[in-house]
Amino acid sequence: MAVSYFSTKDLVSGGIFVVAGAYFALEALTYEVGTAFRMGPGFMPLFLGAVLTGLGIVVAAGGWKKPDTDERFTPSWRGIGLIIGVVMFFGATIRGLGFVPVVFVSSFAAALSSRLNSPLFAVLLAITLTVMCTLIFVIGLGMSVPWFGPWLGM
């Protein structure tokens, strides 16, 4: 068996971050970027794409001179299914159920995607995220999404 001088998982993960970040940063350049004081629509995607690219470089560099262990990687199908389901649920129900119930259910299900989280922790996290997101997005930024939607009769 050949000796590996780097972590394949870290290099691949870092590479995915770099590719995704570079893509978003390059796409952001098609919009007006503006300045830090007068931000255009491309400013934040460019900034976040650059941050993601930098993070990918750090992750990939962290895998250098760190050989893989002989452990086999097995994907967590529960986590993958719940996270994909949460994204689909959020997009499909935000207008009908409203902001508060959708954020609560989504964050609860996302927290349960890890077997390390207990249901009590998932509820506490969901409550905290719901309150914070409501304060930031609905109240602070004035997002025009109803707190509770028409499907709930409110």
N, C-alpha and C positions, 0 to 999 in steps of 0.2 A: 504494500500500500504506500502510495506517495505521501510524503510529508507536506502539509500545507502550511504556508507561512502567513496566511491571512484568513480572516473569517469571511466565508462566502456569504453568509446571511447578512453581515454588516455591509459588505460591499454592494450586494444586490439591493438592500434596503436604501442605502445612501444613494445609489444610482437612480432608483425610482424617484426619490425626493428631488434629486438634481434635475432629472428629465421633466417632472411635473412642474417644479418651480421655474425652470427656464421657459417652458411652454407658456405658463401664465404671464411671466414677465415680458416675454416677446409679444404675446397677444395684447398686453396692456399698452404697448408702445403704439398700437394702432389708434388709441384714444388720446385725447389731450391730457398730458400729465400735469401740467401746471407747476406750481412751486409748493413749498411746505406751508406757506401762508395762504396761498390761493390754490387749493388742490383741485385738479381736474378729475374727471371720471376714471382716468387711467392711473392715478397716483397710488391708491391703496393696492390694486392688483399688482402693480409693478413692485411696490415695497414688499408685499407679502410673498410674491414670487421670488424676489431676491433673498428674503429671509429663509424661505423653504430650500432654495438652492444652497445657501450657506450651511443650513442645518444638514443637508444631505452630504456635503463635503465633510463636515465634522463627523457624522456617523460613519462614512466610508473610511475616513482616516483613523477612526477609533478601532476599526477592524483590521488595520494593518499590523503585522507582527503579532497577531492574536489568533492562533490556529483554532479551527472549529473543533468542537468536542465530537465524540462519536455518537452523540444522541441523535436520534432520528426526529425530524420535524414532522409533527402531525397537526394539521390545521384544526382549529376549533370550529366545527361546523355550526355549533350552537351560536357562537359569537358572530360568525359571518352572516348567518341567517337572520339573527336579531337586528344587527346593524343595517343590513339591506332592507329588512322589513320596516325599521324605524324611519328610514329616509323615505320610503314609499308611503308609509302611513302619514308622515308629516305633510308631504306634498299633496296627498289626496284628501286630507281632512281639515286643513288649516282654515279654509273658508267656511266650512260647514259646522265644525265643532268650536272654533274660536281658538285664540292664542293660548289661554291658560290651560284648558284640558289637553290640548295637543302637546304643548311643551311638557306638561306633567307626565303624560303617558309615554312620550318619546324618551324622556330622560330616565324614567323608571325602567323601561325595556332595555335601553342602552346600558344602564348600570347592571342589569341582570345578565348581560352578554358575557360577563366574566364570572366564572365559578367562584372567584375569591370574594365576591360581594354577597352579603346576606340580603334577604328581602327588606329587613329593617333599614339597613344602610341605603338600599335603593330608594325607599320611600323618603328618607331624610334628604338624600341627594336630589330627588325629584322636586321636593318642596322648596329646597334652597334654590335650585336652578330656575324653577318657575317664578319665584319671587324676584330673583335677580334679573331674569330676562324680561319680565313684565316691567320692572322699574327702568331698565336700560332702554329697551326697544319701544315699548308702547307709551310709557310716560315720558321718559327722557328724550327719545328721538322722534316721538310723535308718529310712530308707525300706524298706518290706518287699517289695522286688523282688529276686529271686535274681540273683547276679552272672552266672551262666550258667544258662540255662533247660533244661527237659526235652527240648527238641528236639535239643539237643547231646549228650544222654546223660550229663550231668555231675551 
